[in-house]
Amino acid sequence: MAKVLQVDSIHTYYGKSHILDGVSLNVSEGELVALLGRNGAGKSTTLRSIMGLTPPREGRIELFGKDMTGASAHRIAAAGVGYVPEGRRIFGHLSVHENLLVSRQTPGNWTIDSVYQLFPRLHERRTSKGGRLSGGEQEMLAIARALLLNPKLLILDEPSQGLAPIIVQEVMRTVGRMKQEGIAVLLVEQNVFGALELADRAYVLGEGRVLYDGSAAELRADTARMEQLAGVAHAAA
């Protein structure tokens, strides 16, 4: 399978703080890859580096076979990357439908009608202001907006954060659906067991370095190692 994302030994800083210390990872076509680790391990910074929001000072980032190191977030999105950041960041003063209308839309299978079919609840709430939606509905809206790009790679940062368990299950089913649709997915997720159940491969970060790179199923089966690396004993990261 062709690589849609190749990250080679990136070093990213916030001011003088060295956050990512030589992180490397890759995602192939149609693959779901989980990026795990304890709080402060560098997971969100890795995603921000990939998206051009916090560019690395060293290393290389390739998307779809092209060097995109240092490219702007706009250019990276235009290349075919959908990004759902932590905190969702929808427009609270706009209705659900208006949030979808103002989103960047790229021709393809995902349209406003098709995301309404994927998320019937959004269709029911289409006239409601984004700020009045539940956390789960806001997450659905954030994913729907990213899908309208018809991305070849979807990057999700903590999609289940702060959601009730039953809503977490629904969101994770949606993430699994993305893989079934042939979209490559890079997933940062606090629900470690749920992420590993969906993922083909996993990376675990610790203090800005890759501590594990391998099979998601093997890591999920090794509870002791999972607890040691990701700080998880049950279903929380």
C-alpha positions in Angstrom: 0.0 0.0 0.0 1.2 3.5 -0.8 2.1 5.8 2.0 -0.3 8.8 2.4 1.8 10.2 5.3 5.4 9.8 6.1 6.9 11.7 9.1 10.7 11.4 9.4 12.5 12.4 12.6 10.7 15.6 13.3 11.8 17.9 16.1 9.2 20.5 17.2 9.6 23.2 19.8 7.4 25.6 21.7 9.7 28.5 22.2 12.8 26.9 23.8 10.9 23.8 24.9 11.9 20.7 22.9 8.5 18.9 22.6 9.1 16.3 19.8 12.5 14.7 19.8 12.9 12.8 16.5 9.3 11.4 16.0 8.8 9.2 13.0 5.6 7.6 11.8 3.6 6.7 8.7 0.1 5.9 7.5 -0.7 3.9 4.4 -3.8 4.0 2.1 -6.9 2.6 3.8 -5.1 2.2 7.1 -6.2 3.3 10.6 -3.2 4.2 12.9 -3.6 5.0 16.5 -1.2 7.5 18.2 -1.3 7.0 22.0 0.6 8.1 25.1 0.2 9.8 28.4 -0.9 13.4 28.8 1.9 15.6 27.7 3.6 12.9 25.6 3.5 15.1 22.4 0.5 13.6 20.6 -1.4 16.8 19.8 1.9 18.5 18.9 2.6 15.7 16.4 -0.7 16.4 14.7 -0.2 20.2 14.8 3.3 19.6 13.2 1.8 17.5 10.5 -0.9 20.1 9.8 1.6 23.0 9.6 0.2 24.7 12.7 3.4 24.2 14.7 6.0 23.4 12.0 8.9 21.3 13.0 12.4 22.8 13.1 14.0 19.6 11.8 12.9 16.5 10.0 10.6 15.9 7.0 6.9 15.5 6.4 5.6 13.9 3.2 1.9 13.8 2.2 0.9 11.6 -0.8 4.5 11.3 -1.9 5.2 15.1 -1.8 7.4 17.0 0.6 5.1 19.2 2.6 7.5 20.2 5.4 6.7 23.7 6.5 3.6 24.0 4.3 0.7 26.1 5.5 -2.3 24.4 7.1 -4.4 25.7 4.2 -2.1 24.0 1.6 -2.1 20.8 3.6 -5.9 20.8 3.8 -6.2 21.5 0.1 -3.9 18.5 -0.6 -6.5 16.2 0.9 -6.1 16.2 4.7 -9.1 16.6 7.0 -8.3 17.6 10.5 -10.6 17.5 13.5 -8.8 19.2 16.4 -9.2 18.7 20.1 -12.1 20.8 21.3 -14.0 20.6 17.9 -13.9 24.3 17.2 -17.2 24.6 15.4 -19.0 28.0 15.0 -21.2 28.2 18.0 -23.2 31.2 16.6 -24.1 29.4 13.4 -26.6 26.7 12.9 -25.6 23.1 12.1 -26.5 23.6 8.4 -24.6 27.0 8.3 -21.5 25.3 9.8 -21.6 22.8 6.9 -22.2 25.5 4.3 -19.2 27.6 5.3 -16.9 24.6 5.4 -14.5 24.1 2.6 -16.1 21.5 0.2 -14.2 19.4 -2.4 -16.1 17.4 -5.0 -16.5 13.8 -4.1 -18.8 11.2 -2.4 -19.1 13.2 0.8 -21.7 16.0 0.4 -24.0 17.7 2.9 -26.7 15.2 2.1 -24.4 12.2 2.7 -23.1 13.5 6.0 -26.7 14.0 7.1 -27.3 10.4 6.2 -24.2 9.4 8.2 -25.3 11.6 11.2 -29.2 11.6 11.2 -29.0 13.5 14.5 -27.3 16.4 12.7 -30.2 16.5 10.2 -32.7 16.6 13.0 -30.7 19.5 14.6 -29.8 21.3 11.4 -31.4 24.6 12.5 -29.9 24.5 16.0 -27.0 26.8 16.8 -23.7 24.9 17.2 -23.2 26.2 20.7 -26.5 24.6 21.8 -25.4 21.1 20.7 -24.3 18.4 23.1 -20.7 17.4 23.1 -21.4 14.3 21.0 -23.4 16.3 18.4 -20.6 18.9 18.2 -18.1 16.1 17.6 -20.3 14.7 14.8 -20.5 18.2 13.3 -16.7 18.6 13.4 -16.2 15.2 11.7 -18.9 16.1 9.1 -17.2 19.3 8.3 -13.9 17.5 7.8 -15.6 14.9 5.5 -16.8 17.6 3.2 -13.2 18.0 2.1 -13.5 14.4 0.8 -10.1 13.8 2.4 -7.7 11.0 1.6 -6.3 11.3 5.1 -8.4 12.1 8.2 -6.6 13.3 11.3 -8.6 13.1 14.6 -7.5 14.5 17.9 -9.3 13.1 20.9 -12.7 12.7 19.3 -14.2 11.0 22.4 -13.0 13.5 25.0 -15.6 14.5 27.5 -18.3 12.4 26.0 -20.7 9.9 27.7 -19.7 6.2 27.2 -22.7 5.5 24.9 -21.8 8.5 22.7 -18.1 7.4 22.7 -19.2 4.1 21.2 -21.1 5.9 18.4 -18.2 8.2 17.7 -15.8 5.2 17.5 -18.1 3.4 15.2 -18.0 6.4 12.9 -14.2 6.4 13.0 -14.3 2.7 12.0 -16.7 3.6 9.1 -14.1 6.1 7.8 -11.7 3.2 7.4 -14.3 1.1 5.7 -14.9 4.0 3.2 -11.2 3.7 2.3 -10.1 6.9 4.1 -6.7 6.6 5.8 -7.1 7.7 9.5 -4.6 8.9 12.1 -6.3 8.8 15.5 -5.2 10.4 18.8 -7.5 8.9 21.4 -7.8 8.8 25.2 -10.0 5.6 24.9 -7.0 3.4 24.4 -8.8 0.1 24.2 -11.3 1.4 21.8 -8.6 2.9 19.6 -6.6 -0.3 19.5 -9.7 -2.3 18.7 -10.2 -0.2 15.5 -6.5 0.4 14.5 -4.3 -1.7 12.3 -1.1 -0.3 13.8 -0.2 1.9 16.8 2.5 4.3 18.0 3.0 5.2 21.6 4.7 8.4 22.5 6.5 9.3 25.7 8.3 12.6 26.4 8.3 13.4 22.7 9.8 10.1 21.5 8.3 7.0 19.9 8.3 4.2 22.5 6.2 1.7 20.5 5.7 1.1 16.8 3.8 -2.0 15.9 0.7 -4.0 15.7 -2.4 -2.6 17.5 -3.7 -6.1 18.2 -0.5 -7.2 19.9 -0.4 -4.1 22.1 -4.0 -4.5 23.0 -3.4 -8.1 24.1 -0.4 -7.1 26.3 -2.2 -5.2 29.1 0.9 -4.8 31.2 2.8 -3.3 28.4 -0.1 -1.0 27.5 -0.3 0.2 31.1 3.5 0.8 31.2 3.6 2.7 27.9 0.3 4.6 27.8 -0.7 4.7 31.4 -3.9 2.7 30.9 -5.3 0.1 33.2 -8.8 -0.1 31.8 -10.4 2.2 29.2 -8.8 5.5 29.9 -5.5 6.9 28.7 
